[in-house]
Amino acid sequence: MRGVVIGAVLTAFVFGVDDETKKASKLKEELFEADRAFAKATAARRLDGWMEFYAKDAVRITPLGGKATVGTAAIRKLDAAMFADANTRLEWEPTDGGAWEDGKIGFTTGKAKIVGKSADGDEEVRFLGAYLTLWRKEPNGWKVILDTGAERKE
């Protein structure tokens, strides 16, 4: 009888862990999809696509200087110059992510770069970075609540 009880407990534990692993994996994939959609919208619609993914109360911390900018109006104003030059583009790809246990807050990290044109018309990488984006699950999908990064060496 004791063996049956121990077996039942172990089975419940394994399946419970398996369910948690599946939930964590599903949330990570949702966050990767949101991050990639964010990048795709930004590439297609530049500043408007970029702003589409920010929550109204979002915080953006610039990689250079570390200044916190709060709210979508202030973030739009801050980032307008970055998108003003049609020959410059921001690209990124998530490399890791996850969510807190309740599934309402998550994060993605990855590599980013700003690519532009040199004086002779060739493409050049102007900035290499690593980023951290915090996300909040809202009724209309995942929204950015904090975005920051740092310069990196390739």
C-alpha angles and dihedrals in degrees: 000000000000090000091053091052093048090047091051092049092048091047091050090048094049093047090044091052089045091053091049091048091051091048092049091047092049092050092048090052091048089052092048089050091050091048093049091047088051090053092045093049090048092051092048101040102018112203094008091051090046093052094046091076100049121100114231091251096044124143123216119194113194117230092228113056099002095240115163117226116192129204133018097270092055093043091050090052092046095050100038092093092052090059098037094089108072089202092062123078137181116221130182143163128198117240101176140010147153145167139241116258096265090057094229099102125044143159142218129196128189151127124296138182140184113221125193142157123274122224090269092051099256120133115255133182106239099179136016116197148166118221143200120202123185116206134197122203108235131175090266095047138275114338129192112250098170130017125181141145147175136223115264136191117237 
